Structure formats: C-alpha cells, structure tokens
Amino acid sequence: MGFLTLLASNFAPTVSFGYLSAIVMIVALCADLVLTPVLLQATQLISIWDVVMIKISLEVLQKSPLFQDFRRGEAKRVVLLGEVRTYASGYVRQTQPYQG
C-alpha cells in the first residue's frame, strides 16, 4: 500500500518506481503464501533435540567408511536424514547403470 502512494506523484520515474515496487511486493506475497507451505511439506525438519538424543558409538564412526571424515554431529544429521527401506525377499538392486 505504501508504494502505491508514489503513483500520485507528477514525476514519471517516481510513478514507475511506485508501480513496479507495488507489483513486486504483491507477487512476492503471493509466492510466499503459495511456496512456503509446499516447501515446508517437502522438507524433513530436524530439531536440535533429535540430534542430541540419537546415540552413535565411537566405534561405528571410526570403522564406517561413510562417516570417515565426519564429526559426530555431522554423522548424526546424516543418520537422521536417512530412511530405512525394506525389500521383498529375492529383490535385486541394480548397482550399475543399465547398458542397453
């Protein structure tokens, strides 16, 4: 609403600035109201409490090649962002790209 007051000016660049600023603010508000819920729904949130409560032994951190250069807090975040999948018996996971 504030930028729309610039439309009452007699100076053309000020009117253009007010018009463009108001349009940008309205578009940004609409994008914020639409995109923020979508992004929050698609993002897994990890709280500091989750990181503090997970227990990873020092032996796992030292022996696992995945966590070789990670600090303990980094390894905890990786574990929390991972997911456990179960597969049917006899399922073969393709490790190499398909070569036509």
Summary of the structure (lengths in Angstrom):
residues: 100
radius of gyration: 26.0
end to end distance: 59.9
largest distance: 77.3
contacts: 165
relative contact order: 0.07
helix: 62%
strand: 0%
